[in-house]
Amino acid sequence: APSSAPTVLALAFREQGDKMMTSNDQEVFSNSSGASLSMWQRMLTTMPQLPDCLLLLIVFEIAYATIKPDVQWQWMGLYGVILLAMSTYARTPLDFFKGGITDKATDKKSFGLLAGSAFISWIFAKSIQNSSKLGAKFGFMGGVAYSAWYSSFSSAAIVIYFLRTRHGYASLPEAINGRYGAFACVSFMMAITYRLYQEIWSNSTVVASFYGEYGTTSWWMAAILSTVIPLGYVTLGGLRSSLTSDALQAFLAVLLLVVVLGRIGTKVDGYSDECEAAGRSRCNAANWDANPGVDTFTLEGGLDLVLVGLLQGCFSYPFFDPVLTDRAFLAEPKTMLRAFITGGSCAALFIMLFSLIGSYGNMAATLDPSIDAAVKSGTPADVARTLGTPVFSIANIIFLTTSISTLDSTFASTAKLAAEISSFASTWVPQRLSECTETQMALGRFAMRVIALFGTLPLLQEPDELSATTVSGTVVMGLGPPVIALIWLPRDKFYPLSFLSSFWLGVALGVVYQVSGEHPDQLDMSGDDYKVGQGSYAKLLWFNLVGSASALGAFLLCFLVEHFYCNQHVAMYRDRNVPSGFDLTTAASDTASDGPQAETNMKAADIDPAVLPVAPPIGVVASAGFPGPVFATNPHGDAYAGMAPVQHGFMPFMHQQPQPSPFMAPIHMQPAPIMGMNVGSA
């Protein structure tokens, strides 16, 4: 048989399988006799949990009528049951891990789902709580400061666009593993696991504040239920459930925010006399001066936090959040880019508008002595109580919406990370989601439950939700340089120290910042030497400026050493790559004296991954002792052409797909039958 036959058939079957999976939800369900199923039968096929949800709703309403708790529990119960009921059960890895959106999707539905999901999944409950508090502290500049972190959308979208179009990478772990090696990949996976863990407690604690004081039974019940609800429906449908629920939650959040701001507008009009008596010329939520005597456009007026947000948003924070980056690998790259810019712009605007709630709270508490002084801090739950029960209920639903939409994305990203890790221990290569099996789906569902449990434990210590953004972004300030550099790094070089030096230096400086803030008696860094300006975030700005510059310097220094010396003279680096001009035929004959020699004098330098044909030149064969210039499969099942002597530490391959992707497969590959032969365990 021609040597191209196994490759052509394998790629054809995989393409057809992808088509079948993407059309899975559009096909007409039929029973064993071939007759079409009724609408209700089809609904129960895709949503088998419907009867259970109906029973759950009945039980909940009976319990609610008996106990008669606060009306806010009614909203949580109804909202949770609706989300569980509308979730579809994911039966294929494409639906579970990629939401049913293929890498080539360009349709309006995919664009709308992706833009809406990107928007609402980054409107964290902690984010709108922080923006409201900052609005009370700095006025409208507080909302601008927090929205600066939303530059992450553009940064992540642009970088990942080039990683996909230039290099064909399917995920950030795959890209980092390919250019920086296994230790870098492990470091990155540890960082994003920490991030996912933080998202659990930092969002559930905000929702719980609407149901009682910290530590009370109602507070704990709200915190746990707001975590269990998204865990339930994402366990059923994976990322597909997250994307479809995000569309509903995005619409609901925007609508309810408009209602709340409208109510605030009418209340502000009633303070005109108080403003005049206090000598305040700017008496509305947008222009309220929260710090009289302090210029808004200064570091003391909030610009220091704006600079921190821009610095982290452009160069570190976006690559640290898998909720964001996972979505950047969905749909066709240009469609993704447009969806991210649209969703990110809407999210930043939403954050700025929500800060007006805190600004109003500061204004109301300043002008009206009868209002509780706690309202002045801008905590949304306290501000909403002053506006009446209907507005308080609406604010509660907004926080439920934003918290649950973030947590469902967190659980979906946790499942994806678990699937990628599943093959890493044995192959040192992250598992590609497009080639996951039902085993990885089961592992992903189990990982969701684990992180839900451990992510709730920090609530025992009453942590500060703002630190989940500022501190974590500071800890990973060394992540930006190596990830952004992936766009330009040569495919045939290896740079492990460049990543590790930048990343771990940033981590070390971030830990120093955190320890100096929490334990100043052990590490005092409160002096002016560690500040930029005299604003509230002067120390945070200093650490981010110094840390980012130090991490970039470490990366550039190690890059120059590795590029010009290590990759040329150090065996560990050199042997990882395909030697330039290496004669495949000679290598094969030298390595296996009793094997047939290749009937072509093709060299590695002559193989252009961008134009490599589906089949190798006629007569290319392999020997038992040396896998030679043959077609093989990596642990993901992709077809590759390549060569490597057995004594080399890694086996280089060039990708055999329309979008070429260089991939470094470890030497202990699984045996793969090629041209009727078995390459062996090389």
C-alpha positions as CSV (number, residue, x, y, z in Angstrom):
1,A,0.0,0.0,0.0
2,P,1.2,3.6,-0.6
3,S,2.9,5.1,2.4
4,S,0.4,7.9,2.4
5,A,-2.6,5.6,3.0
6,P,-2.6,5.4,6.8
7,T,-2.1,9.2,7.1
8,V,-4.8,10.1,4.6
9,L,-7.3,7.7,6.2
10,A,-6.4,8.8,9.7
11,L,-6.9,12.5,8.9
12,A,-10.1,11.8,6.9
13,F,-11.6,9.9,9.8
14,R,-10.7,12.6,12.3
15,E,-12.2,15.3,10.0
16,Q,-15.4,13.4,9.7
17,G,-15.5,12.8,13.4
18,D,-15.2,16.5,14.0
19,K,-18.0,17.2,11.6
20,M,-20.2,14.6,13.3
21,M,-19.5,16.1,16.7
22,T,-20.3,19.7,15.7
23,S,-23.6,18.7,14.1
24,N,-24.5,16.5,17.1
25,D,-27.0,18.9,18.5
26,Q,-28.6,19.7,15.2
27,E,-29.4,16.2,14.2
28,V,-32.9,14.8,14.5
29,F,-33.1,12.3,17.3
30,S,-34.6,9.0,16.2
31,N,-35.6,5.8,18.1
32,S,-34.4,2.3,17.2
33,S,-37.1,1.9,14.6
34,G,-36.1,5.1,12.8
35,A,-39.1,7.2,13.8
36,S,-38.5,10.8,14.8
37,L,-38.9,11.5,18.5
38,S,-41.4,14.0,19.9
39,M,-40.3,17.4,21.1
40,W,-40.6,16.3,24.8
41,Q,-38.7,13.1,24.1
42,R,-35.9,15.1,22.4
43,M,-35.9,17.5,25.3
44,L,-35.5,14.7,27.8
45,T,-32.7,13.3,25.7
46,T,-30.7,16.5,25.8
47,M,-31.8,17.6,29.3
48,P,-32.4,14.4,31.3
49,Q,-32.3,16.4,34.6
50,L,-35.7,18.2,33.8
51,P,-37.9,15.8,35.9
52,D,-35.5,16.2,38.8
53,C,-35.5,19.9,38.5
54,L,-39.3,20.0,38.6
55,L,-39.3,17.9,41.7
56,L,-36.6,20.1,43.3
57,L,-38.7,23.2,42.5
58,I,-41.8,21.8,44.2
59,V,-39.8,20.7,47.3
60,F,-38.1,24.1,47.5
61,E,-41.4,26.1,47.3
62,I,-43.0,23.9,50.0
63,A,-40.0,24.5,52.2
64,Y,-40.0,28.2,51.5
65,A,-43.7,28.5,52.3
66,T,-43.2,26.6,55.6
67,I,-40.1,28.3,56.9
68,K,-40.9,31.8,55.4
69,P,-37.3,33.1,55.2
70,D,-36.2,36.4,53.6
71,V,-37.4,36.9,50.0
72,Q,-33.8,36.9,48.8
73,W,-33.8,33.1,49.2
74,Q,-36.7,32.9,46.7
75,W,-34.6,34.5,44.1
76,M,-31.6,32.2,44.6
77,G,-33.7,29.1,44.6
78,L,-35.7,30.0,41.4
79,Y,-32.5,31.2,39.6
80,G,-30.6,28.0,40.5
81,V,-33.4,25.7,39.4
82,I,-33.8,27.6,36.1
83,L,-30.1,27.3,35.3
84,L,-30.0,23.6,36.2
85,A,-33.1,22.9,34.1
86,M,-31.9,24.7,30.9
87,S,-28.5,23.0,30.9
88,T,-27.9,20.4,28.3
89,Y,-26.0,17.2,29.0
90,A,-22.7,17.1,27.2
91,R,-22.0,13.7,25.6
92,T,-19.0,14.5,23.5
93,P,-15.6,16.0,24.5
94,L,-16.2,18.8,21.9
95,D,-19.3,19.9,23.7
96,F,-17.9,19.4,27.2
97,F,-14.5,21.0,26.7
98,K,-15.1,23.5,23.8
99,G,-18.8,24.3,24.1
100,G,-19.5,22.8,20.7
101,I,-17.6,25.7,19.0
102,T,-15.1,24.4,16.5
103,D,-11.8,26.1,15.8
104,K,-13.1,27.2,12.4
105,A,-16.5,28.6,13.5
106,T,-17.3,32.0,11.9
107,D,-21.1,32.1,12.2
108,K,-23.0,34.9,14.1
109,K,-24.2,32.5,16.8
110,S,-20.6,31.5,17.7
111,F,-19.6,35.1,17.7
112,G,-22.5,36.1,19.9
113,L,-22.0,33.3,22.3
114,L,-18.3,34.0,22.6
115,A,-18.7,37.8,23.0
116,G,-21.4,37.4,25.6
117,S,-19.6,34.8,27.5
118,A,-16.3,36.8,27.5
119,F,-18.2,39.8,28.7
120,I,-20.2,38.2,31.6
121,S,-17.5,35.7,32.7
122,W,-15.2,38.6,33.5
123,I,-17.9,40.6,35.3
124,F,-17.0,38.8,38.6
125,A,-19.1,39.4,41.7
126,K,-15.9,40.5,43.4
127,S,-15.1,42.8,40.4
128,I,-18.3,44.8,40.7
129,Q,-18.0,44.8,44.5
130,N,-14.5,46.2,44.1
131,S,-15.5,48.8,41.5
132,S,-18.4,50.0,43.8
133,K,-16.0,50.4,46.8
134,L,-13.5,52.2,44.6
135,G,-16.2,54.4,43.3
136,A,-16.9,55.4,46.9
137,K,-13.2,56.0,47.5
138,F,-12.3,57.9,44.4
139,G,-15.5,58.8,42.7
140,F,-15.8,57.9,39.0
141,M,-12.0,57.5,38.8
142,G,-12.4,54.4,41.0
143,G,-14.4,52.7,38.2
144,V,-11.9,53.8,35.6
145,A,-9.1,52.3,37.7
146,Y,-10.7,48.9,38.0
147,S,-11.8,48.9,34.4
148,A,-8.0,49.3,33.5
149,W,-7.7,45.5,34.2
150,Y,-10.0,44.9,31.3
151,S,-7.2,45.8,28.9
152,S,-6.6,42.1,29.4
153,F,-9.1,41.3,26.7
154,S,-7.2,43.0,24.0
155,S,-3.8,41.7,25.2
156,A,-5.0,38.1,25.4
157,A,-6.9,38.2,22.1
158,I,-4.0,39.7,20.1
159,V,-1.3,37.4,21.6
160,I,-3.4,34.2,21.2
161,Y,-4.5,35.2,17.7
162,F,-0.9,35.1,16.6
163,L,-0.2,31.9,18.6
164,R,-3.0,30.2,16.7
165,T,-2.4,31.6,13.2
166,R,1.4,31.6,13.2
167,H,2.1,28.5,15.1
168,G,-1.2,26.5,15.3
169,Y,-1.1,26.1,19.1
170,A,-4.3,24.8,20.7
171,S,-3.8,26.0,24.2
172,L,-1.3,28.1,26.3
173,P,0.0,25.0,28.1
174,E,0.9,23.4,24.8
175,A,2.6,26.6,23.6
176,I,4.6,27.0,26.8
177,N,5.5,23.3,26.8
178,G,6.7,23.4,23.2
179,R,9.0,26.4,23.6
180,Y,10.0,26.4,27.3
181,G,9.7,22.8,28.3
182,A,8.0,20.7,31.0
183,F,9.2,22.6,34.0
184,A,7.8,25.8,32.6
185,C,4.6,24.1,31.8
186,V,4.3,22.7,35.3
187,S,5.0,26.2,36.7
188,F,2.3,27.7,34.5
189,M,-0.3,25.0,35.5
190,M,0.4,25.6,39.1
191,A,-0.2,29.4,38.7
192,I,-3.6,28.9,36.9
193,T,-4.7,26.3,39.4
194,Y,-4.0,28.9,42.1
195,R,-6.1,31.4,40.1
196,L,-9.0,29.0,39.8
197,Y,-8.9,28.2,43.5
198,Q,-9.1,31.9,44.3
199,E,-12.1,32.5,42.1
200,I,-14.3,30.2,44.2
201,W,-14.0,31.9,47.6
202,S,-13.7,35.5,46.2
203,N,-17.0,35.3,44.4
204,S,-19.1,33.3,46.8
205,T,-18.2,35.6,49.7
206,V,-19.7,38.6,47.9
207,V,-23.0,36.8,47.3
208,A,-23.1,35.7,50.9
209,S,-23.0,39.4,52.1
210,F,-26.6,39.8,50.8
211,Y,-27.8,37.1,53.1
212,G,-26.3,37.9,56.5
213,E,-23.3,38.9,58.5
214,Y,-20.1,36.9,58.1
215,G,-20.1,33.6,60.0
216,T,-23.8,33.4,60.4
217,T,-25.8,30.3,59.3
218,S,-27.5,32.2,56.5
219,W,-24.2,33.6,55.3
220,W,-22.6,30.1,55.1
221,M,-25.7,28.7,53.4
222,A,-25.6,31.4,50.7
223,A,-21.9,31.0,50.1
224,I,-22.2,27.2,49.7
225,L,-25.4,27.3,47.5
226,S,-24.0,30.0,45.2
227,T,-21.1,27.5,44.6
228,V,-23.2,24.4,44.3
229,I,-25.6,25.8,41.7
230,P,-23.0,26.4,39.0
231,L,-21.2,23.2,40.0
232,G,-24.4,21.3,39.3
233,Y,-25.2,22.5,35.8
234,V,-21.5,22.7,34.6
235,T,-21.0,19.1,35.7
236,L,-23.8,18.2,33.4
237,G,-22.8,20.2,30.3
238,G,-19.3,21.5,30.8
239,L,-18.3,24.6,28.8
240,R,-21.4,24.3,26.7
241,S,-23.6,24.9,29.7
242,S,-21.3,27.8,30.8
243,L,-21.6,29.5,27.3
244,T,-25.4,29.1,27.0
245,S,-26.1,30.3,30.5
246,D,-23.7,33.2,30.0
247,A,-25.9,34.6,27.2
248,L,-28.9,34.8,29.5
249,Q,-26.9,36.1,32.5
250,A,-25.2,38.8,30.4
251,F,-28.6,40.2,29.2
252,L,-30.1,40.0,32.7
253,A,-27.1,41.8,34.4
254,V,-27.2,44.7,31.9
255,L,-31.0,45.1,32.2
256,L,-31.0,45.1,36.0
257,L,-28.0,47.5,36.2
258,V,-30.0,50.0,34.1
259,V,-32.9,49.7,36.5
260,V,-30.7,50.3,39.6
261,L,-28.9,53.3,38.0
262,G,-32.3,54.7,37.1
263,R,-33.5,54.4,40.7
264,I,-30.2,56.1,41.9
265,G,-30.8,58.9,39.4
266,T,-34.2,59.7,41.0
267,K,-32.7,59.6,44.5
268,V,-29.9,61.9,43.6
269,D,-32.4,64.6,42.6
270,G,-33.7,64.6,46.2
271,Y,-30.3,65.7,47.6
272,S,-30.1,69.1,45.8
273,D,-30.9,71.1,49.0
274,E,-28.3,69.1,51.0
275,C,-25.7,69.7,48.3
276,E,-26.3,73.4,48.3
277,A,-26.2,73.6,52.1
278,A,-22.9,71.7,52.1
279,G,-21.4,73.9,49.4
280,R,-21.0,71.0,47.0
281,S,-21.3,72.1,43.4
282,R,-21.1,68.6,41.8
283,C,-24.0,66.7,43.2
284,N,-24.5,63.6,41.1
285,A,-23.1,60.1,41.2
286,A,-20.9,60.6,38.1
287,N,-19.2,63.8,39.3
288,W,-19.3,63.4,43.1
289,D,-16.0,64.4,44.7
290,A,-15.3,61.6,47.2
291,N,-12.0,63.3,48.3
292,P,-12.5,67.1,48.6
293,G,-9.2,68.9,48.1
294,V,-7.6,66.0,46.1
295,D,-7.2,66.4,42.4
296,T,-8.8,63.5,40.5
297,F,-6.1,63.2,37.9
298,T,-3.2,62.6,40.3
299,L,-1.7,59.5,41.9
300,E,-3.4,60.4,45.1
301,G,-6.7,60.7,43.3
302,G,-6.6,57.1,42.0
303,L,-4.3,57.3,39.0
304,D,-1.8,55.0,40.8
305,L,-4.3,52.1,40.7
306,V,-5.1,53.0,37.0
307,L,-1.4,52.5,36.2
308,V,-1.3,49.2,38.2
309,G,-4.4,48.0,36.3
310,L,-2.9,48.8,32.9
311,L,0.4,47.3,33.7
312,Q,-1.1,44.0,34.9
313,G,-3.9,44.0,32.3
314,C,-1.5,44.3,29.4
315,F,1.5,42.2,30.5
316,S,0.5,39.6,33.1
317,Y,-3.0,39.2,34.3
318,P,-4.7,38.0,31.1
319,F,-2.4,35.0,30.7
320,F,-3.0,34.0,34.3
321,D,-6.7,33.6,34.0
322,P,-7.8,30.4,32.1
323,V,-11.4,31.6,32.2
324,L,-10.3,34.2,29.7
325,T,-7.6,32.4,27.7
326,D,-9.6,29.2,27.3
327,R,-12.2,31.2,25.3
328,A,-9.5,32.7,23.2
329,F,-8.9,29.3,21.6
330,L,-12.6,28.9,20.5
331,A,-13.9,29.8,17.1
332,E,-12.0,31.0,14.1
333,P,-9.1,33.3,15.2
334,K,-10.5,36.5,13.5
335,T,-14.0,35.8,14.9
336,M,-12.4,35.3,18.4
337,L,-10.5,38.6,18.1
338,R,-13.7,40.5,17.2
339,A,-15.7,38.8,20.0
340,F,-13.1,39.6,22.6
341,I,-12.7,43.2,21.7
342,T,-16.5,43.6,21.7
343,G,-17.0,41.7,25.0
344,G,-14.1,43.3,26.7
345,S,-15.2,46.8,25.8
346,C,-18.7,46.1,27.1
347,A,-17.3,44.6,30.3
348,A,-15.1,47.7,31.0
349,L,-18.1,50.0,30.5
350,F,-20.2,47.8,32.8
351,I,-17.6,48.1,35.5
352,M,-17.3,51.9,35.2
353,L,-21.1,52.2,35.4
354,F,-21.4,49.9,38.4
355,S,-18.9,52.1,40.3
356,L,-21.6,54.8,40.3
357,I,-23.4,52.7,43.0
358,G,-20.5,53.2,45.4
359,S,-20.2,56.8,44.4
360,Y,-23.8,57.4,45.2
361,G,-23.4,55.6,48.6
362,N,-20.6,57.9,49.6
363,M,-22.6,60.9,48.5
364,A,-25.8,59.8,50.4
365,A,-24.0,59.0,53.6
366,T,-22.1,62.3,53.5
367,L,-25.1,64.4,52.9
368,D,-27.7,62.5,55.0
369,P,-26.7,61.9,58.7
370,S,-29.6,59.4,59.1
371,I,-28.0,57.0,56.7
372,D,-25.7,54.3,58.3
373,A,-22.0,55.3,58.0
374,A,-21.2,51.9,56.6
375,V,-22.9,52.9,53.3
376,K,-20.1,55.5,52.8
377,S,-17.7,52.7,52.0
378,G,-19.7,51.8,48.9
379,T,-20.4,48.1,49.7
380,P,-23.2,47.3,47.2
381,A,-25.3,45.4,49.7
382,D,-25.3,48.3,52.2
383,V,-26.1,50.9,49.5
384,A,-28.9,48.8,48.0
385,R,-30.6,48.5,51.4
386,T,-31.0,52.3,51.5
387,L,-32.9,52.1,48.2
388,G,-35.6,49.8,49.4
389,T,-36.4,46.0,49.2
390,P,-37.1,46.0,45.4
391,V,-33.7,47.5,44.5
392,F,-32.0,45.3,47.1
393,S,-33.5,42.3,45.4
394,I,-32.4,43.5,42.0
395,A,-28.9,44.1,43.3
396,N,-28.9,40.6,44.8
397,I,-29.9,39.1,41.5
398,I,-27.1,41.0,39.7
399,F,-24.6,39.6,42.1
400,L,-26.0,36.1,41.8
401,T,-25.8,36.4,38.0
402,T,-22.2,37.6,38.0
403,S,-21.0,35.2,40.7
404,I,-22.6,32.1,39.1
405,S,-21.4,33.1,35.6
406,T,-17.8,33.4,36.9
407,L,-18.0,30.2,38.9
408,D,-19.4,28.1,36.0
409,S,-16.5,29.3,33.8
410,T,-14.1,28.5,36.6
411,F,-15.4,25.0,36.9
412,A,-15.2,24.5,33.1
413,S,-11.6,25.7,33.0
414,T,-10.8,23.4,35.9
415,A,-12.1,20.4,33.9
416,K,-10.1,21.5,30.9
417,L,-6.9,21.8,33.0
418,A,-7.5,18.4,34.5
419,A,-7.9,16.9,31.0
420,E,-4.6,18.5,29.9
421,I,-2.8,17.2,32.9
422,S,-4.1,13.7,32.4
423,S,-1.6,12.8,29.7
424,F,1.2,15.1,31.0
425,A,2.5,12.7,33.7
426,S,3.2,10.0,31.1
427,T,4.0,11.9,28.0
428,W,5.2,15.3,29.2
429,V,2.7,16.8,26.7
430,P,-0.6,18.5,27.6
431,Q,-3.6,16.6,26.3
432,R,-5.3,18.3,23.3
433,L,-8.9,18.9,24.0
434,S,-10.0,18.0,20.5
435,E,-8.7,14.5,21.1
436,C,-10.1,13.9,24.6
437,T,-12.1,10.8,25.5
438,E,-14.9,10.1,27.9
439,T,-12.3,9.2,30.5
440,Q,-11.0,12.8,30.4
441,M,-14.6,14.1,30.7
442,A,-15.1,12.0,33.9
443,L,-11.8,13.3,35.2
444,G,-12.9,16.9,34.5
445,R,-16.2,16.4,36.4
446,F,-14.3,15.0,39.4
447,A,-11.8,17.9,39.3
448,M,-14.7,20.4,39.5
449,R,-15.9,18.8,42.8
450,V,-12.4,18.9,44.2
451,I,-11.8,22.6,43.6
452,A,-15.3,23.5,44.8
453,L,-14.5,21.9,48.1
454,F,-11.0,23.3,48.6
455,G,-11.9,26.7,47.1
456,T,-14.5,27.2,49.8
457,L,-12.1,26.6,52.7
458,P,-10.5,30.1,52.7
459,L,-13.9,31.5,53.7
460,L,-13.1,30.3,57.2
461,Q,-10.6,33.2,57.5
462,E,-12.8,36.1,56.1
463,P,-10.4,37.0,53.3
464,D,-10.4,40.3,51.4
465,E,-11.9,39.9,47.8
466,L,-9.8,42.8,46.5
467,S,-6.6,41.0,47.2
468,A,-7.7,38.3,44.8
469,T,-7.1,40.8,42.0
470,T,-4.3,43.0,43.2
471,V,-2.1,40.5,45.0
472,S,-2.5,37.6,42.5
473,G,-1.8,40.0,39.6
474,T,1.4,41.1,41.3
475,V,2.5,37.5,42.0
476,V,2.4,36.7,38.2
477,M,3.9,39.9,36.9
478,G,6.8,37.8,35.4
479,L,4.4,35.7,33.2
480,G,3.9,38.4,30.5
481,P,7.4,38.5,28.9
482,P,7.7,34.8,28.1
483,V,4.1,34.4,26.9
484,I,4.2,37.5,24.7
485,A,7.5,36.3,23.3
486,L,6.0,33.1,22.1
487,I,4.8,35.1,19.1
488,W,8.3,35.6,17.8
489,L,10.4,32.8,19.3
490,P,12.1,30.6,16.7
491,R,10.4,27.3,16.3
492,D,13.6,25.3,16.3
493,K,15.0,26.7,19.6
494,F,14.4,25.9,23.3
495,Y,14.3,28.6,26.1
496,P,13.5,27.0,29.5
497,L,15.6,29.4,31.6
498,S,14.0,32.4,30.0
499,F,10.6,31.4,31.2
500,L,11.6,30.1,34.6
501,S,13.8,33.1,35.5
502,S,11.1,35.7,34.6
503,F,8.2,33.8,36.1
504,W,9.7,32.8,39.4
505,L,11.4,36.2,40.0
506,G,7.9,37.7,39.6
507,V,6.5,35.2,42.0
508,A,9.2,35.9,44.6
509,L,8.6,39.7,44.4
510,G,4.9,39.2,44.6
511,V,5.2,37.0,47.7
512,V,7.5,39.7,49.3
513,Y,4.8,42.3,48.6
514,Q,2.1,40.1,50.2
515,V,4.1,39.2,53.3
516,S,5.2,42.8,53.9
517,G,1.5,43.8,53.8
518,E,0.1,41.0,56.0
519,H,3.1,40.8,58.4
520,P,4.8,44.2,58.6
521,D,6.4,43.3,61.9
522,Q,8.4,40.6,60.1
523,L,9.1,42.4,56.9
524,D,8.7,46.2,57.1
525,M,8.6,47.8,53.6
526,S,6.3,50.8,54.4
527,G,8.9,53.5,53.9
528,D,8.9,56.0,51.0
529,D,11.7,54.0,49.4
530,Y,9.1,51.5,48.4
531,K,6.5,53.9,47.1
532,V,5.7,55.8,43.9
533,G,3.8,58.9,45.0
534,Q,1.7,59.3,48.1
535,G,-1.5,57.6,46.9
536,S,-3.3,54.7,48.5
537,Y,-1.7,52.2,46.2
538,A,1.8,53.8,46.1
539,K,3.5,50.6,47.4
540,L,1.5,48.4,45.0
541,L,2.6,50.6,42.0
542,W,6.2,50.5,43.1
543,F,6.3,46.7,43.3
544,N,4.6,46.3,40.0
545,L,7.0,48.7,38.2
546,V,10.1,47.3,39.8
547,G,8.9,43.7,39.5
548,S,7.8,44.0,35.8
549,A,11.1,45.6,34.8
550,S,13.1,43.0,36.7
551,A,11.2,40.1,35.2
552,L,11.6,41.5,31.7
553,G,15.3,42.1,32.3
554,A,15.7,38.5,33.6
555,F,13.9,37.1,30.5
556,L,15.9,39.1,28.0
557,L,19.2,38.2,29.7
558,C,18.4,34.4,29.7
559,F,17.0,34.6,26.2
560,L,20.3,36.0,24.8
561,V,22.3,33.4,26.6
562,E,20.1,30.5,25.5
563,H,19.7,31.8,21.9
564,F,23.3,32.5,21.1
565,Y,25.1,30.0,23.2
566,C,23.0,27.2,24.7
567,N,21.1,26.3,21.6
568,Q,24.3,26.2,19.7
569,H,26.7,24.4,22.1
570,V,24.8,22.7,24.9
571,A,23.7,19.1,24.2
572,M,20.4,19.3,26.1
573,Y,19.3,22.2,23.9
574,R,20.9,21.1,20.6
575,D,19.6,17.6,20.8
576,R,16.0,18.7,21.3
577,N,15.9,20.2,17.9
578,V,16.1,18.9,14.3
579,P,19.8,19.5,13.3
580,S,20.0,21.8,10.3
581,G,20.8,20.0,7.1
582,F,20.7,16.6,8.8
583,D,20.8,13.8,6.3
584,L,18.0,11.5,7.1
585,T,19.1,8.6,4.9
586,T,22.7,8.6,6.3
587,A,21.4,8.8,9.9
588,A,19.1,5.9,9.3
589,S,21.7,3.7,7.7
590,D,24.3,4.5,10.4
591,T,21.8,3.7,13.2
592,A,20.4,0.5,11.9
593,S,22.9,-1.5,9.9
594,D,20.5,-4.3,9.1
595,G,17.5,-2.0,8.1
596,P,16.6,-0.9,4.6
597,Q,17.9,2.4,3.6
598,A,15.7,5.2,2.4
599,E,15.5,5.6,-1.3
600,T,15.6,9.4,-1.2
601,N,18.3,11.9,0.0
602,M,15.7,14.2,1.6
603,K,17.2,16.4,4.4
604,A,15.4,17.9,7.4
605,A,16.3,21.4,6.1
606,D,14.3,20.7,2.9
607,I,11.1,20.0,4.8
608,D,8.9,23.2,5.0
609,P,6.1,22.6,7.5
610,A,3.9,25.1,5.7
611,V,4.0,23.3,2.4
612,L,4.7,19.7,3.5
613,P,2.5,17.3,1.4
614,V,0.2,14.8,3.0
615,A,2.5,12.0,2.0
616,P,6.3,11.8,2.0
617,P,8.3,11.2,-1.2
618,I,7.9,7.7,-2.6
619,G,10.2,5.1,-1.1
620,V,10.6,6.7,2.4
621,V,10.7,3.8,4.8
622,A,11.7,3.1,8.3
623,S,14.0,0.7,10.0
624,A,13.3,-1.1,13.3
625,G,16.1,0.6,15.1
626,F,15.6,4.2,13.8
627,P,12.3,5.8,13.1
628,G,13.8,7.7,10.2
629,P,11.9,10.1,7.9
630,V,8.5,8.5,8.3
631,F,5.0,9.4,9.2
632,A,4.2,8.8,12.8
633,T,1.7,9.9,15.5
634,N,2.4,11.9,18.6
635,P,0.5,11.1,21.8
636,H,-2.4,13.2,20.6
637,G,-2.8,11.0,17.4
638,D,-1.7,13.8,15.0
639,A,0.2,12.8,11.9
640,Y,3.8,14.0,11.8
641,A,6.9,13.6,9.7
642,G,10.3,13.7,11.4
643,M,13.4,11.9,12.6
644,A,15.5,11.4,15.7
645,P,18.2,9.0,16.8
646,V,17.1,7.0,19.8
647,Q,19.9,8.5,21.9
648,H,18.4,12.0,21.6
649,G,16.3,13.2,24.5
650,F,13.4,14.4,22.4
651,M,11.9,13.6,19.1
652,P,11.1,16.6,16.8
653,F,8.2,16.4,14.4
654,M,6.6,18.7,11.9
655,H,2.9,19.0,12.0
656,Q,0.9,17.5,9.0
657,Q,-2.2,19.7,9.0
658,P,-3.3,22.8,7.1
659,Q,-2.3,25.0,10.1
660,P,1.2,23.7,10.9
661,S,2.2,23.5,14.5
662,P,5.7,22.5,15.6
663,F,5.5,20.1,18.4
664,M,8.2,18.5,20.6
665,A,7.0,15.0,21.4
666,P,8.9,13.2,24.2
667,I,10.9,10.1,23.4
668,H,8.7,7.6,25.1
669,M,5.9,7.8,22.6
670,Q,3.3,5.1,22.3
671,P,4.0,2.5,19.5
672,A,2.4,3.5,16.2
673,P,1.9,1.2,13.2
674,I,3.4,2.9,10.1
675,M,3.3,1.4,6.6
676,G,2.6,-2.0,8.0
677,M,5.5,-1.8,10.5
678,N,5.8,-0.8,14.1
679,V,8.2,2.0,14.9
680,G,8.7,0.7,18.4
681,S,8.7,2.6,21.6
682,A,11.2,5.3,20.5
